[in-house]
Amino acid sequence: MPIDDFDPPGAVALDDPDLAAAMAVVDGLQPSEQRTVILHAVRAALATERTGEAEHATGFTRDLLATVRLRAIPAYAQALRRERPVRGSGPALRVEDVLRELQEPRRDA
């Protein structure tokens, strides 16, 4: 459902394969995780509107794309599931810790 009928130049088409891949990751998030994404999107939009500083929106965009790309890596997603219970969001994980775990040889393999 489009918000309006105008797409500015450079807008990504709704059938873009990269958008579809990103949305597959978002669709796989738990509802609480999806809510967190929306919370931070609205927070960045409000901060951009209130301050006139685009860094709020561009920073959120950068972080969102990094998160989506990381979660699209099966080993990363498995590491998150091992560290976080299926229900509830659990404690926050540092990206550096998860990446280090992915680079270490598996002890149980």
N, C-alpha and C positions, 0 to 999 in steps of 0.2 A: 504494500500500500504506500504509494508515494506521498510525501508530505506536501509537495506542491507539484505543479506541472512543468517546472523549469529545472533543467539540468545545466549547470554552468559548464563551460568548456573544460574538457579533461575529466568529466565525471565518469565513474566506472559503471559500465552497463550492468544491469541486474542479472544478466546471464554470463557474466565474466567468470572464467574458470577459477581464478584466484579468489574471487568473492565466494564462489560455491565451496571451495576448500575451507576457507575461513569460517563460513557458516556451519559447515559440518563439525568443526571443532566446537563452536559455540553451542550447537545443538547437543553435543555430547557432555556439556558441563552440567553439573548438578544445579537445580533451581537456585540455590543460595549463591552459587558461583555466577550464574547468569545475572542475578540481581546485583551482585557486586560490580560486574562490568557496567551495567546500566547506571548504577549509583555514581561510579567514577566518571562516566561519560557526561552525565548531567552536571556533576560537580565541575568538570573542566569547562563545560559550556557556560555555566553561570559565572565562573571566574573570568573567562574570556570576555563575556558581556560586561561584567562589572568593572573590569580593569582596562579593557581595550588591548590587553596584552595577548597576542596570539600564542605565546609559549605554553599557556595552559592547555590549549587545544592540541598544539603540535606535540607537546610532551605526552599527553594522553594517547594520541595516535601512535606515537613511536612505541610506547609501552604496550599498547593493545596489540599491535602487529607483532612485537617480539613475543608476547605471551601466546598468541595464536600460533605462530610459527613453531615455538618450542613444544607446545602441546600437540602439534601435528606429528612430532617425532615419537614413534611408538615407545622407544626405550624411556623417553622423558615422561610420557604419560604413565607408563608402568611404574616408574620410580615414584611419581606422585601418589599413585594408588597404594603403593606399599607403605608410604609415609603417612598418609592421611586416611582416616576411617571413611567408609563409604557414606555414612550419614553424618551430616554436620560438616562445617568447613575445616575444623581442626586448626592447629597452629599454622601460622604463616611459614612458608619455606623460603629460604634464600636461594635465588637462582644459582649463585655460585656453588652452594652446597650440592644442589641437584646435578649440576653440570659435572662437578668433581666426581660424584658417584657414578655418573654415566661413563666417565673416562677410566675409572678404576676397573681392573679385571674382576669378574664375578667370583665371589668366594664359594658360592653354592653350585657353580657350574661344573 
